[in-house]
Amino acid sequence: MPRKTVRLTMAQALVRYLCNQFTEIEGARVPLFAGVFGIFGHGNVTCLSEALEQVQDQLPTWRGQNEQSMALAAIGFAKAKRRRQLMVAATSIGPGALNMVTAAGVAMANRLPVLLIAGDTFANRLPDPVLQQVEHFGDPTITANDAFKSVVRYWDRITLPEQLIQSLPQAVATMLDPADCGPAFIGLAQDTQELAYDYPEVFFEPRVWSIPRPRPDRDAVAAAAELLKTARKPLIISGGGVRYSLAEDALADFAAKRGIPMVETIAGKGALTHDHPVHAGPIGIVGSTSANALAKEADVILAIGTRLQDFTTGSWTAFAEDARFISVNAARFDAIKHRSLAVVGDVLETIGELDAALGDYAADAGLMKRAKTLFAEWNKLLDEHQAPTNELVPSYAQVVGVLNKVAGPNDTLIAAAGGTPGEVTKGWRVKNPNTFDCEFGFSCMGYEIAAGWGCAMAQEGPGATGGTPIVMLGDGTYMMMNSDIYSAALTGHKMVVVVCDNGGFAVINRLQQAKGVPGFNNLLADCRIQNRDNPLHVDFVKHAEAMGARAVRAESLADLEGAMTDALAHDGVTVISIVSDAWKWVPGDADWDVGVPEISNFETVRAARAAQEKIREAQRLGV
């Protein structure tokens, strides 16, 4: 029988394929691709926009203001959906495409799915060099889009329309693979977008994708169980993979049954509520004294769904030299790190099989009792730092305390770079699971507001928490990327943005001076400016109002509480600006390995170098 085909341009076929991909969330069938963030230019406006315009009721296109920020919004959406539903970010060629490279790095480092589509040069090369084309004299196949190769899991350039048939399913499978999850990039040659081809109709049949749950090797599970049975002071480190596997409840039950305290990474924070009986706080450089004390004492660490980043491990100084690691991870690359006993498999499936293999093992009851004592001490320390004082300028900790107090149980806190991650990871007390998003795998300044817009979109449909995104960031990050305040106001999405105005890049100034370098080029007062004694400050209230937001300047913690209460009752975008202290931080007790000059004219730097060498002496050796 003759094969049934449908004649479409390559751009039309791409869009039709995306429209026919589905997934299931909470038992409901929903589109796998919930929408497209798009900025059109000559590399995609004549063909891709023509295709998208015809399906805008099925696959809505949202107009971005900046290519990087709209891709970050797509990442924030995917994170809020726990990698079960995705967005597309589409740009033109050249600078528009390259603006998305940073966002691709965020998705790559954090193992998050987003489909990035950009225009490309002409496949036939007849009009070369075309507008915005970079030319490599020795390799004409290289275009600006090759820059994505180091920061995506899947990369392809479509130069013939029929290549979509092989490429698109591979891209989707990569983004949904728990072990290989990350961004996918597809470049669309300008002249190929316009070409018509007789595509097989079967290519466009609706498909419901499910995220695979690979079972672990039985021998690895048995070995892990035998090692865990030897533990006198075991510890569970819960990472982001626990949340993406939907394994929070299973892991909490496992920890309670086996009497093992559970601490969390930055990406893992929010799997449990703050007051859950097995929860002992965040671990690492921006972690709690309770979790770090338990880590130092642990003889067997069960690391679940974590890539063991340096902020989790204190640059590998947080654990005893003879401590053993069992690493449960869908990705082999992550599971074998640091001589771990690797158990490669889906977290939810592995927890069940490990539990079955443990028999009647349970840690000594004194271990959980000690964890609760340490955690109570940590909460007392937080209370002290978050309590109101007579100081005119509040600390970050006090701001966090007020926001946390007013936030509803389903409101999501969003943060990323600067001083905010440390303060919210330590001080935000999660009220409901999966209401915390601190992007610190790539520590990308500019993620916050864009992710707030994406998270607001995700508060619809099955699996949504239904709360309001609360974005907390510093003035330095606000200045880097703020245009999605306008995006959210324009599209009618609700979020609250809290700007802590501390006069510059305060947390990196803190690190700079902690390592002996005088304050330089970070705080506004230390920059090369016209008037150092009275530096020019941005009026964030007027700026936000100009972009369509309600905006309030809080002069005190009481003002902040009132402004937050009003903002959460308001249906639009609210920006709250509050001057905050650049020098007060909740202290940490874990080390971090950073470069410090081996020789310096500053005595303070030489002292910092000596201290850094002691940190390195305490590092565990491994890979």
JOBEL-V368130 format. One record per pair of residues at least 12 apart in sequence whose ideal C-beta (glycine too) atoms are under 6 Angstrom apart, sorted by the first residue. I is the first residue (numbers start at 1). J is the second residue. D is the distance in whole Angstrom. If there is no record, write none. Layout:
[[I;J;D] [I;J;D]]
This chain:
[[4;201;4] [5;198;4] [5;200;6] [6;199;6] [6;201;5] [7;196;5] [7;198;5] [8;199;6] [9;194;6] [9;196;5] [10;161;4] [10;192;5] [10;193;5] [10;195;6] [11;47;4] [11;48;5] [11;51;5] [11;193;4] [12;51;4] [13;164;6] [13;199;5] [14;164;6] [15;51;4] [15;52;6] [15;55;6] [16;204;5] [17;168;5] [18;33;5] [19;55;6] [19;58;5] [19;59;5] [20;204;5] [20;206;5] [21;207;6] [22;208;5] [23;209;5] [25;84;5] [25;462;4] [25;463;4] [26;462;4] [26;463;5] [28;462;4] [32;209;6] [33;86;6] [33;88;6] [34;85;5] [34;87;6] [35;60;5] [35;62;6] [35;87;6] [36;61;5] [36;88;4] [36;90;6] [37;62;5] [37;64;5] [37;70;4] [37;73;6] [37;74;6] [37;89;5] [38;61;5] [38;90;4] [39;64;5] [39;67;6] [39;91;6] [41;92;3] [41;96;5] [43;92;4] [43;93;3] [43;119;2] [43;190;6] [44;92;5] [44;119;4] [47;193;4] [47;194;5] [65;483;4] [65;487;6] [66;483;5] [67;91;5] [67;96;5] [67;99;4] [67;100;5] [68;99;5] [68;102;5] [68;103;5] [69;450;4] [69;481;5] [69;484;5] [70;89;5] [71;89;4] [71;100;5] [71;103;3] [72;103;5] [72;447;5] [72;450;4] [72;451;6] [73;450;4] [73;453;5] [73;454;4] [74;87;4] [74;89;5] [74;114;5] [75;106;6] [75;107;5] [75;112;5] [75;114;5] [76;451;3] [76;454;3] [76;455;5] [77;454;4] [77;457;6] [77;458;5] [78;112;5] [78;113;5] [78;114;6] [79;112;6] [79;437;6] [80;455;5] [80;458;4] [81;458;5] [82;243;6] [82;244;5] [83;113;6] [83;244;5] [86;113;5] [88;115;5] [89;116;5] [90;117;4] [91;118;5] [92;119;5] [93;119;4] [93;132;5] [94;132;3] [94;144;5] [97;118;4] [97;144;6] [97;145;6] [98;144;6] [100;116;6] [101;147;5] [104;148;6] [104;151;4] [104;152;5] [104;183;5] [105;151;4] [105;442;5] [106;442;4] [106;444;5] [107;182;6] [107;183;4] [108;151;5] [108;182;5] [108;183;6] [109;441;4] [109;442;4] [110;441;4] [111;181;5] [111;182;6] [113;175;4] [113;181;6] [114;183;5] [115;184;5] [116;183;6] [116;185;5] [117;186;5] [118;145;6] [118;187;6] [119;188;6] [119;190;6] [120;143;6] [120;145;6] [120;157;6] [120;187;4] [120;188;6] [120;189;5] [121;133;5] [121;143;5] [122;190;5] [122;191;5] [123;159;4] [123;189;4] [123;191;6] [123;192;5] [124;191;6] [145;187;4] [148;185;4] [152;183;5] [152;185;4] [153;174;5] [153;180;6] [153;182;4] [154;171;5] [154;174;4] [154;184;4] [155;185;5] [156;186;5] [157;187;4] [158;188;5] [158;192;6] [159;189;5] [159;192;6] [161;195;5] [161;197;4] [162;197;6] [165;203;6] [171;184;4] [176;209;6] [176;211;5] [178;330;4] [179;330;4] [179;331;4] [213;346;4] [213;349;5] [214;345;5] [214;346;5] [215;345;6] [215;349;5] [216;343;5] [216;345;3] [216;350;5] [220;343;5] [221;353;5] [221;354;6] [221;357;5] [222;357;6] [223;341;6] [224;326;5] [224;341;6] [224;343;5] [225;357;4] [225;358;5] [227;341;6] [228;300;6] [229;361;5] [231;299;6] [231;300;4] [232;299;6] [233;297;5] [233;298;5] [233;299;5] [233;367;6] [234;260;5] [234;300;5] [234;363;6] [235;294;5] [235;298;4] [235;301;5] [236;255;6] [236;260;5] [236;262;4] [236;302;5] [237;263;6] [237;303;5] [237;306;6] [238;262;6] [238;264;5] [238;268;4] [238;271;5] [238;304;6] [239;265;5] [239;267;6] [239;268;4] [239;305;4] [239;306;3] [240;267;3] [240;268;5] [241;305;2] [241;347;5] [242;268;6] [242;271;5] [242;304;6] [242;305;4] [242;347;6] [243;271;5] [245;346;6] [245;347;4] [245;348;5] [247;347;4] [247;348;4] [248;271;4] [248;433;5] [250;348;6] [250;351;5] [251;351;6] [252;272;6] [252;278;6] [254;351;5] [254;355;5] [255;278;4] [256;278;5] [258;362;5] [259;362;5] [259;363;4] [259;368;5] [260;363;5] [261;280;4] [261;294;6] [261;371;4] [262;278;5] [262;279;6] [263;280;5] [263;281;6] [263;283;4] [263;291;4] [264;282;5] [265;306;5] [265;312;5] [266;425;5] [266;438;5] [266;440;5] [269;282;6] [269;436;5] [270;430;5] [270;434;5] [270;435;6] [270;436;4] [273;430;5] [274;429;4] [274;430;5] [280;294;6] [280;371;4] [280;375;5] [281;375;6] [281;378;5] [282;425;5] [283;295;6] [283;312;6] [284;311;5] [284;312;4] [284;314;6] [284;590;5] [285;311;5] [285;314;6] [285;588;6] [285;590;5] [285;592;5] [286;421;6] [286;422;4] [286;425;5] [288;378;5] [289;378;5] [289;589;5] [290;374;4] [290;375;4] [290;378;4] [292;589;6] [292;590;5] [293;374;5] [294;371;6] [295;318;5] [295;319;6] [298;323;6] [299;323;6] [300;324;5] [301;323;6] [301;325;5] [302;326;5] [303;325;6] [303;327;5] [304;328;5] [304;347;6] [305;347;5] [307;334;5] [308;337;5] [314;590;4] [314;591;5] [315;592;5] [315;593;4] [316;619;5] [316;620;5] [317;591;5] [317;618;4] [317;619;5] [318;590;6] [325;338;6] [325;340;4] [326;341;5] [327;340;4] [327;342;6] [328;343;5] [328;350;5] [330;346;6] [332;344;5] [338;622;4] [339;622;5] [382;427;6] [385;397;4] [385;586;5] [386;398;6] [386;401;3] [388;557;5] [393;579;6] [393;581;5] [394;557;5] [394;580;6] [395;581;5] [395;584;4] [396;419;6] [396;423;4] [396;580;6] [397;423;6] [397;427;5] [397;586;5] [398;557;6] [399;500;6] [399;580;6] [400;423;5] [400;424;6] [400;427;4] [402;557;5] [402;560;5] [402;561;5] [404;428;6] [404;429;6] [406;561;6] [406;564;4] [406;565;6] [407;470;6] [408;467;6] [409;431;4] [409;432;4] [410;432;6] [410;465;4] [410;466;5] [410;467;3] [411;467;4] [411;468;5] [411;470;5] [412;435;5] [412;455;6] [412;467;6] [412;469;5] [413;428;5] [413;436;5] [413;470;5] [414;437;5] [414;448;6] [414;451;5] [414;452;5] [414;469;6] [414;471;5] [415;438;5] [415;472;5] [416;439;4] [416;444;6] [416;447;4] [416;448;5] [417;443;5] [417;445;4] [417;477;6] [418;474;4] [418;477;5] [418;507;5] [419;506;6] [419;507;3] [420;472;5] [420;473;6] [421;438;5] [421;440;5] [424;438;6] [425;438;6] [426;586;5] [435;465;6] [445;477;5] [445;480;5] [446;480;5] [446;481;3] [448;471;5] [448;473;4] [449;471;6] [449;482;6] [449;484;5] [450;484;5] [452;469;4] [452;471;4] [452;495;4] [453;484;5] [453;487;5] [453;488;5] [455;469;4] [456;469;5] [456;493;4] [456;494;6] [456;495;5] [468;494;6] [468;568;6] [469;495;4] [470;496;5] [471;497;5] [472;498;5] [474;500;5] [475;499;6] [475;501;4] [476;504;6] [476;505;4] [478;499;5] [485;544;6] [485;547;5] [485;549;5] [485;573;6] [486;547;4] [486;548;6] [488;573;5] [489;548;3] [489;549;5] [489;573;5] [494;571;6] [495;573;6] [496;567;4] [496;574;5] [497;575;5] [498;576;5] [499;540;5] [499;577;5] [500;580;4] [501;577;6] [501;579;5] [502;580;5] [502;582;4] [503;523;5] [503;524;5] [503;582;6] [504;522;6] [504;523;4] [504;524;4] [505;522;4] [506;582;4] [508;522;5] [509;522;4] [509;523;5] [515;596;5] [515;608;4] [516;602;5] [516;604;3] [516;605;4] [516;608;4] [540;577;4] [541;553;5] [541;577;5] [544;575;4] [549;573;4] [549;575;5] [550;574;5] [551;575;5] [552;576;5] [553;577;5] [554;576;6] [554;578;4] [560;578;6] [563;576;5] [591;615;4] [593;615;6] [596;608;5] [596;609;5] [596;612;5]]
